[in-house]
Every structure is written in structure tokens, then in C-alpha cells.
Amino acid sequence: MAVDSKYLQILPDEIFPARERVAWANRLEDGASGRRLQMLLKHLLPPLVAFVVFIGGWELIAYLVKAPIYLVPKPSDIVAAAVENRHGLWVSVRTTTLEAVLGFFLSIILGVTGAILLASSKWIEKSVYPYAIILQTIPIVAIAPLIVIWFDAGVNAIVIITFLIGFFPMLSNTLIGLNSTDQNMSNLFYLYNANPIQTMWRLRIPAALPYIVAGLKISCTLSVVGAIVGEYIAGIGGGQGGLGYAITYAAARLKTPYLFACGLSASALGIIFFLLVNAFAKWLLSSWHESEMKKDN
């Protein structure tokens, strides 16, 4: 049976001498470190093996069939293209990251604020929420020309497009969370004469945090997609173009390895966004909500 080192510290020296206590504590710490390393390997090893097998198989098959590089480039060709165009690729990633972050934060602010306003009054929710659904169902390419006319092509239009794509998940998830507050707790606040603002701030918003986090996880990845779509429609090319422009440039010139490098960079950017939001969710919820609390095996 495993013994926690903190229990060893409270035993008197007559029962457990200090030197042996330190030795036991060191052994327990080493055992805990070993278990953590085993758990890390258990989680990381399978996807790493699958990744190596996939990349190795792709490289081998592309080499054996001698496919033209403009049709199916090898992973080594993609890496070489990324290294060769590293400056332009870095500028594109940086531009898309800025646009995605701005649109993401705008969707958070307006989505959460809008949900709070809708949840404050059933009359407002019934009047406005259907139009939010209609706005979500309109293809972004259909309203993108209007956005370009109103806000000009470039960063402004791209940020607005990114915001529109990420707005509805934040609004919808937050509204569901605010409307899912435990009725018994609401009755308790009512008995203590809490006003609507106090109930919203101290009860409904904290209870909706897991739903808000779920909306963040959806919206953060959509923000990258929205930024690239916006660059396709409303982006400006040249040396400061984003990944959408870089993908268009590579496809038009049949630079397929660089096209793959841009696509993988966009995917990596979305994964980084998701991991950051996921880490924030664990920090926010791990101390009190079951979805993020550590479970004993």
C-alpha cells in the first residue's frame, strides 16, 4: 500500500528516526515521479507511434510510386518547402494569428454579453434569439461582399468575418448555461431577497462557466477557420498576407509542398488555440467542477 510522505513527517523520532524518514520520503518521491513518467508515456506513446508510422508510410509509398511532387509531395518535401519559405510562412502565420485572436476575443465579449442580456428577460430572448439563429444560417460567403463594402478589404473585414463565425457558439452555449441554473439555488437567492443583478453575477454566471468554456473550445478553432476564410474573400496579398493568401498563392502556382506546409501550419495554429483554451478551462474548473476534476482510479 502506498504511503504519503506527509504522514511520515508526523511520526516521532523514537518510532521513525529522522535519517530513515528522509530516505523513505525520497523513495516515495522517486516512486511518484516514476508513476507520473509512466502515465505520461502511456498517453503520449500511442499517438507518437501512430504519427511515425503514418509519416514513414507516406514517405515510403510516395517514394516507391514516384508520384510527381506537384500531386503528392513527400513529408520531406513539405519540410523542405517550409524551411525554404520560412520567412514568408512565419509572416503569414503571424498575420492569421493576430486576425484570429482579435475575432475570437470579439466573439467572446459580444457573445457572452449578448447571452447575459437575452437571459435577463424571456421577452428579449424570444424576440432576438431567432434572428441570431438566422444570422448563423446565412453562408458567410454570401455576406462577405457586404462586409468588404462596409469595412473595406483587409484586417477589419477579416476580423468581422472571424467574429461572425465564432459568435454564435459563444452566444448559444452561454445562454444554455445561464438558463440551466439549479432552480433550488434560484429559489434560495429569491428567499434572501437577491436582486436580478446579484443573482446573475453570483449564481447564474458561475453556474454557466462550464458551458462558456465549451463555447470557447468551439469558437477558438472556428476563429482560425474564419480568419483563413476571411483572407480568401477579403484579404490583401503581398508580403503581409495571411495563411489564406499563402494557400491561394501556392495553389495558383502548383507549389504543392508549400501548400501542404501552409495547411499544416493552419492546423497547428488551431491545435495551439485549443490547447491554450483547454489549459484555461482546467485552471478555471479543476477545483470545483466534475468535468475537470482529477478522478481517482
C-alpha positions as CSV (number, residue, x, y, z in Angstrom):
1,M,0.0,0.0,0.0
2,A,1.3,3.4,-1.0
3,V,2.2,5.7,1.9
4,D,2.0,9.5,1.6
5,S,5.3,11.2,2.6
6,K,3.4,13.8,4.7
7,Y,2.4,11.1,7.2
8,L,6.0,10.1,7.7
9,Q,6.8,13.6,9.0
10,I,4.4,13.4,12.0
11,L,5.9,10.2,13.4
12,P,8.2,10.7,16.5
13,D,11.9,10.1,16.2
14,E,11.7,7.1,18.6
15,I,9.5,5.3,16.1
16,F,10.9,6.5,12.9
17,P,14.4,8.2,13.0
18,A,14.9,11.3,11.0
19,R,17.5,9.8,8.7
20,E,15.3,6.8,7.8
21,R,12.3,9.2,7.4
22,V,14.3,11.2,4.8
23,A,15.3,8.1,3.0
24,W,11.7,6.9,2.9
25,A,10.4,10.2,1.7
26,N,13.0,10.2,-1.1
27,R,11.9,6.7,-2.2
28,L,8.3,7.8,-2.2
29,E,9.1,10.9,-4.3
30,D,11.1,8.8,-6.7
31,G,8.1,6.3,-7.0
32,A,5.7,9.1,-7.6
33,S,7.9,10.6,-10.3
34,G,8.2,7.2,-11.9
35,R,4.4,6.8,-11.9
36,R,4.0,10.2,-13.5
37,L,6.5,9.3,-16.2
38,Q,4.7,6.0,-16.8
39,M,1.3,7.9,-17.1
40,L,2.9,10.4,-19.5
41,L,4.4,7.7,-21.7
42,K,1.1,5.8,-21.6
43,H,-0.7,8.9,-23.0
44,L,2.0,10.1,-25.5
45,L,3.5,6.9,-26.8
46,P,0.4,5.6,-28.8
47,P,-0.1,8.8,-30.8
48,L,3.6,9.2,-31.3
49,V,3.9,5.7,-32.7
50,A,0.9,6.3,-35.0
51,F,2.4,9.6,-36.2
52,V,5.8,7.9,-37.0
53,V,4.1,5.0,-38.8
54,F,1.9,7.4,-40.8
55,I,4.7,9.8,-41.8
56,G,7.0,6.9,-42.6
57,G,4.4,5.1,-44.7
58,W,3.6,8.3,-46.6
59,E,7.3,8.9,-47.3
60,L,7.9,5.3,-48.4
61,I,4.8,5.0,-50.6
62,A,5.4,8.4,-52.3
63,Y,9.0,7.3,-53.0
64,L,8.0,3.9,-54.4
65,V,5.3,5.1,-56.7
66,K,7.4,8.1,-57.8
67,A,4.4,10.4,-57.7
68,P,5.1,13.9,-59.1
69,I,5.8,16.4,-56.4
70,Y,3.0,18.7,-57.6
71,L,0.5,15.9,-57.0
72,V,1.6,14.1,-53.8
73,P,4.7,15.6,-52.2
74,K,6.6,13.6,-49.6
75,P,6.8,14.7,-46.0
76,S,10.5,15.6,-46.6
77,D,9.4,17.8,-49.5
78,I,6.9,19.6,-47.3
79,V,9.5,20.2,-44.6
80,A,12.0,21.5,-47.2
81,A,9.4,23.9,-48.6
82,A,8.6,25.2,-45.2
83,V,12.3,25.8,-44.4
84,E,12.9,27.4,-47.8
85,N,9.9,29.7,-47.4
86,R,10.2,30.1,-43.6
87,H,10.2,33.9,-43.6
88,G,7.0,34.2,-45.7
89,L,5.4,31.3,-43.8
90,W,6.1,32.9,-40.4
91,V,4.7,36.3,-41.6
92,S,1.6,34.5,-42.8
93,V,1.1,32.6,-39.5
94,R,1.7,35.8,-37.5
95,T,-0.9,37.7,-39.6
96,T,-3.5,35.0,-39.3
97,T,-2.9,34.6,-35.6
98,L,-3.5,38.3,-35.0
99,E,-6.7,38.3,-37.0
100,A,-7.9,35.1,-35.3
101,V,-7.2,36.4,-31.8
102,L,-9.0,39.7,-32.4
103,G,-12.0,38.0,-33.9
104,F,-12.0,35.4,-31.1
105,F,-11.9,38.0,-28.3
106,L,-14.6,40.0,-30.1
107,S,-16.9,36.9,-30.2
108,I,-16.2,36.2,-26.5
109,I,-17.1,39.7,-25.4
110,L,-20.2,40.2,-27.6
111,G,-21.3,36.6,-27.3
112,V,-21.2,36.4,-23.5
113,T,-22.7,40.0,-23.2
114,G,-25.5,39.2,-25.6
115,A,-26.3,35.9,-23.8
116,I,-26.5,37.8,-20.5
117,L,-28.9,40.3,-22.0
118,L,-31.1,37.6,-23.5
119,A,-31.1,35.6,-20.3
120,S,-32.1,38.6,-18.3
121,S,-35.5,38.7,-20.0
122,K,-37.5,36.0,-21.6
123,W,-39.3,38.6,-23.7
124,I,-35.9,39.8,-25.1
125,E,-34.7,36.2,-25.7
126,K,-37.9,35.3,-27.6
127,S,-37.6,38.5,-29.7
128,V,-33.9,38.5,-30.6
129,Y,-32.6,34.9,-30.4
130,P,-34.4,33.7,-33.6
131,Y,-32.6,36.4,-35.6
132,A,-29.3,35.3,-34.1
133,I,-30.1,31.8,-35.5
134,I,-31.0,33.2,-38.9
135,L,-27.7,35.1,-38.9
136,Q,-25.8,31.9,-38.2
137,T,-27.5,30.0,-41.1
138,I,-26.6,32.6,-43.7
139,P,-23.4,31.4,-45.5
140,I,-20.5,33.7,-44.7
141,V,-19.5,34.0,-48.4
142,A,-23.0,35.5,-49.1
143,I,-22.5,38.4,-46.7
144,A,-18.7,38.8,-47.1
145,P,-19.0,41.2,-50.1
146,L,-21.2,43.5,-47.9
147,I,-18.6,43.3,-45.1
148,V,-15.9,44.3,-47.6
149,I,-18.1,47.2,-48.8
150,W,-18.8,48.4,-45.3
151,F,-15.4,47.9,-43.6
152,D,-13.0,47.8,-46.6
153,A,-10.8,44.9,-47.5
154,G,-8.1,43.9,-45.1
155,V,-7.8,43.3,-41.4
156,N,-11.1,45.0,-40.5
157,A,-13.2,42.8,-42.8
158,I,-11.3,39.7,-41.8
159,V,-11.8,40.3,-38.1
160,I,-15.5,40.9,-38.6
161,I,-15.8,37.6,-40.6
162,T,-13.9,35.7,-37.9
163,F,-16.2,37.3,-35.3
164,L,-19.3,36.2,-37.1
165,I,-18.2,32.6,-37.4
166,G,-17.2,32.3,-33.7
167,F,-20.0,34.5,-32.3
168,F,-23.0,32.0,-32.3
169,P,-21.3,29.2,-30.4
170,M,-20.4,31.6,-27.6
171,L,-23.9,33.1,-27.6
172,S,-25.7,29.8,-27.7
173,N,-23.6,27.9,-25.2
174,T,-23.6,30.8,-22.7
175,L,-27.3,31.2,-23.0
176,I,-27.9,27.5,-22.4
177,G,-25.7,27.7,-19.3
178,L,-27.4,30.7,-17.9
179,N,-30.8,29.1,-18.4
180,S,-29.7,25.8,-16.8
181,T,-29.2,27.2,-13.3
182,D,-30.4,25.0,-10.5
183,Q,-33.9,26.1,-9.6
184,N,-33.4,25.3,-5.9
185,M,-30.5,27.7,-5.8
186,S,-32.5,30.4,-7.7
187,N,-35.3,29.9,-5.1
188,L,-32.7,30.3,-2.3
189,F,-31.5,33.6,-3.8
190,Y,-35.1,34.8,-4.1
191,L,-35.7,34.0,-0.4
192,Y,-32.7,36.1,0.6
193,N,-34.1,39.0,-1.5
194,A,-31.2,39.0,-4.0
195,N,-31.9,41.4,-6.9
196,P,-31.6,40.2,-10.6
197,I,-28.1,41.6,-10.9
198,Q,-26.8,39.8,-7.8
199,T,-28.5,36.6,-8.9
200,M,-26.9,36.9,-12.4
201,W,-23.4,37.8,-11.1
202,R,-23.2,35.5,-8.1
203,L,-25.2,32.5,-9.3
204,R,-26.1,32.2,-12.9
205,I,-22.8,33.2,-14.5
206,P,-20.7,30.9,-12.2
207,A,-23.1,28.1,-12.9
208,A,-22.8,28.8,-16.6
209,L,-18.9,28.7,-16.7
210,P,-18.7,25.0,-17.9
211,Y,-21.0,25.9,-20.8
212,I,-19.0,29.1,-21.5
213,V,-15.8,27.0,-21.6
214,A,-17.4,24.6,-24.0
215,G,-18.3,27.6,-26.3
216,L,-14.7,28.8,-26.0
217,K,-13.4,25.4,-27.2
218,I,-15.6,25.5,-30.2
219,S,-15.1,29.2,-31.0
220,C,-11.3,29.2,-30.7
221,T,-10.9,26.6,-33.5
222,L,-13.5,28.3,-35.7
223,S,-11.7,31.6,-35.3
224,V,-8.7,30.2,-37.2
225,V,-11.0,28.9,-39.9
226,G,-12.8,32.2,-40.0
227,A,-9.6,34.1,-40.4
228,I,-8.4,32.0,-43.3
229,V,-11.8,32.2,-45.0
230,G,-11.8,35.9,-44.5
231,E,-8.3,36.1,-46.1
232,Y,-9.7,34.2,-49.1
233,I,-12.6,36.7,-49.5
234,A,-11.4,40.0,-48.1
235,G,-7.6,39.6,-47.6
236,I,-4.9,41.7,-49.1
237,G,-1.9,39.9,-50.6
238,G,1.7,40.9,-50.7
239,G,4.3,40.5,-48.1
240,Q,1.9,40.8,-45.1
241,G,-0.7,38.3,-46.4
242,G,-2.0,35.6,-44.0
243,L,-2.3,31.9,-44.5
244,G,-5.3,32.2,-46.7
245,Y,-3.4,34.3,-49.2
246,A,-0.4,32.0,-48.9
247,I,-2.6,29.0,-49.7
248,T,-4.1,30.7,-52.7
249,Y,-0.6,31.8,-53.9
250,A,0.8,28.3,-53.6
251,A,-2.2,26.6,-55.2
252,A,-2.2,29.0,-58.2
253,R,1.5,28.2,-58.9
254,L,1.2,24.4,-58.2
255,K,3.7,24.8,-55.2
256,T,2.0,21.8,-53.6
257,P,4.7,21.2,-50.9
258,Y,4.3,24.8,-49.7
259,L,0.5,24.4,-50.0
260,F,0.7,21.4,-47.6
261,A,3.1,23.4,-45.3
262,C,0.5,26.3,-45.1
263,G,-2.3,23.9,-44.4
264,L,-0.4,22.1,-41.7
265,S,0.5,25.5,-40.2
266,A,-3.1,26.4,-40.0
267,S,-3.9,23.1,-38.4
268,A,-1.1,23.6,-35.8
269,L,-2.4,27.1,-35.1
270,G,-5.9,25.7,-34.4
271,I,-4.5,23.0,-32.1
272,I,-2.4,25.5,-30.2
273,F,-5.5,27.7,-29.7
274,F,-7.5,24.7,-28.4
275,L,-4.7,23.6,-26.1
276,L,-4.5,27.1,-24.6
277,V,-8.2,27.2,-24.0
278,N,-8.2,23.7,-22.6
279,A,-5.5,24.7,-20.1
280,F,-7.5,27.7,-19.2
281,A,-10.6,25.5,-18.6
282,K,-8.6,23.2,-16.4
283,W,-7.3,26.1,-14.3
284,L,-10.8,27.6,-14.1
285,L,-12.8,24.5,-13.3
286,S,-10.5,21.9,-11.9
287,S,-11.0,22.9,-8.3
288,W,-14.8,22.6,-8.2
289,H,-16.4,21.2,-11.4
290,E,-16.6,17.4,-12.0
291,S,-15.8,17.8,-15.7
292,E,-12.2,18.9,-15.0
293,M,-11.5,17.4,-11.5
294,K,-9.0,14.6,-11.3
295,K,-10.6,11.3,-10.8
296,D,-9.0,8.5,-8.7
297,N,-8.6,5.2,-10.4
